[in-house]
Structure formats: structure tokens, C-alpha cells
Amino acid sequence: MKGQVHVLNELVRVRPQAARVTVSWGETILHLCVKYGQLESFKALVEVMSNQEFVNAKDDYGMTVLHLAVAYKQIETIKFLLTSTSVEVNGLNANGLTALDVLARSRRGLKDFDIAESLRDAGALRAAEILHWRIETPPLIAQNVATNQPDREYQWVQKTYKKEDWLTRKRDSLMVVASLMATMSFQAGLTPPGGLWQDDFTGTATERSHEAGHSIIADTNQSYYTQYLAANTVSFMASMSIILLLVTGLPFQRRFFMWILTVIVWIAITSMAITYRISLLFITPKSQELDVTQVLDYALRAWLAVMSFLLLAHTIRLTLNIFKKVEYVLGKKERPPPPLPYPNNIDF
């Protein structure tokens, strides 16, 4: 713990088996070197022992020294392990996480990019990527099916992969829809129904004046124009909000946040439908305005009914999920967890 390398070398020389003794939580002396930041002692032990099993030893939580070094952001230790030892880069801990997963779940820091780059260069993968590789490997699948006893790590990775795949597809779909709606709303704002005046007119006793480039609907029917502008602006701002939230890198790995984005999409689509209704009413001749109004009103009511039903269904499902999670957390708190030998800010 104090980094006395010469003392450590002498002890290992006299009693080499002492280096394999484990302490609390199944930690080896290599785990302790990483925990206390003793890189030189760590290197000395690895060079003296020179054993693959020793380097890849796991504690009671399934953590190898690579997992631990990544969790503590010890980049020099990580580089030494990746370049000078036969450490298993994609080993899974008790929660089915690789070293790259541990990095992704830990608190953000300045060293994250360098650590991730070093791991990737050494062939490190996320747990979900390991599953994808397993799926494309027929012998392994055949073995799992034949035994009918898939290991716990495979089941956990499969569940994680499905969740991340769903979130990725959902996020991509929202981005495409939001981009299209933002483009349509922007174009509708620049070219309102009826078009723009092409000339300047000072006006007469019977006709109102107008200027080139101004909206015709704004001069001829201010009520329609106000409604049109309000609905189109809501659609445009909602679409832009979705794009902004998606590109800022906020943590949308939770279904709750994806539900919020979905609701914003519904608002944008509904506003666009209202904009469409107002546009048709303005360009419809007076002789057919009553019939067109009835058709559009029925269509709009049906649309609002469908949207309300979907919103209610998703709200009920979200509420049930929240209750289940609260019940799980409360039940978990009743059983005090064992003390962890790692920092509280690290999620393994």
C-alpha cells in the first residue's frame, strides 16, 4: 500500500505463494495496488509472477484489475495492462459488464476519451457488441441451444442489447420525423396559403393598400392568419426542440425521456394538422366552405381522439412502470447491501 517496491520484491522472492492470497471481497494484491494507486508495485508483481490467471483474477464482484483500473481512471495502469500483459480485454464482471461498459457508466472525466481509445485499440467491446458477435457465431448458438442452459451473462447481455437497440431505433426515427416536420413548418411559414403580394399598392376608397412580399392572408383574413401562424409556429418550435434535445447528447437511455420526446412529436404533428386545416379553409371558395369545414372538423376530431387515446395508453403504461420501479427500490432498501470496496460514484 505504501509502494515499497524493493520490500515487495523480496517478499515475493521468499514467499511467492503469498502474492496469491486474497483479502476481503476476494481481492488479490493486484486489486489492492490498483485501489491505492501503486503502479510501480503493480508492474513489479506482474513481471515477477508473469501469469495470465494471476492478471485476470476476479474478486467477489467479478471485477478484474482492468475493470478496477478503468473505474478508477488510472490510464497508465490501463495502458500497461493492455500492452504488457495478457489481460482479458472483454471479460465480464458479475453484472455482465466489460471494462468499456464500466467506463461508460462511471462519472465523466477528462481521461475518458484516452481510456476509451486505448481500450478500443486493444479490441475492447461493449457487452451489447459481444452479444452481436455471438449471434453471428453459429457454433456458439448451437451449443447454447443444445445445452438449453444459456449462461447468466449471455442472458443479461441479450436483454441489454435489445433495450439499447430499441432506444437507438426510436431515437433515429424521432430525428427523421422531427427534421421533416421542421422543414415543412419552415417552408409553410415563408409561403403562407394564398401566397405573397407581388406589387406595391397604395390603396383606394374601396381597396386596401398592400406591399410586395407581404402575406395576402394577413391582409384579407387576419383571423385565419393569426391561427395559421400560431399553429405553424408551435409545430416548428416543437420540431426544433426535438432536434436540439437529440443532438445535445442528453441521457435518453431511459424510456421516460423517450416518452417525453414522443409527446413533443405528437404536439408538433397535431399543430401541423391544424395548420393544414386552416390552409384549406382559406383557399376554399365561399360556396364550398361549409362542406369542407364539416369534413375537416370530423377529421380533426377523429385525429384528436386517436392522439388522446395513445397519450392515455402511454401515460398509464409509464405510470405502471414507475410504480414497479418504486416498489423494487423500496423492497431493495429493506435489505441492506454489503459494503462495497469501491467508490460510491462508480456504477458497475
Buried (B, 14 or more C-beta within 10 A) or exposed (E): EEBEBEEBBEBBEEEEEEBEEEEEBBBBBBBBBBBEBBBEBBBBBBEBBEBEEBBBBBBEBBBBBBBBBBBBBBBEBBBBBBEEBEBBBBBBBBBBBBBBBBBBEBEEEEBBEEBBEBBEEBEBBBBBBBBBEBEEEEEEEEEBEEEEEBEEBBEBBBEBBEEBEEBEEBBEEBBEBBBEBBEBBBEBBEEBBBEBBEEEEEEEEEEEEBEEEEBBBBBEBEEBBEBBBBBBBBBBBBBBBBBEBBEEEEEBEEBEBBBBBBBBBBBBBBBBBBBBBBBBBBEBEEEEEEEBBEEBEEEBEEBEEEBEEEBEEBEEEBEEEEEEEEEEEEEEEEEEEEEEBBEEEBEB
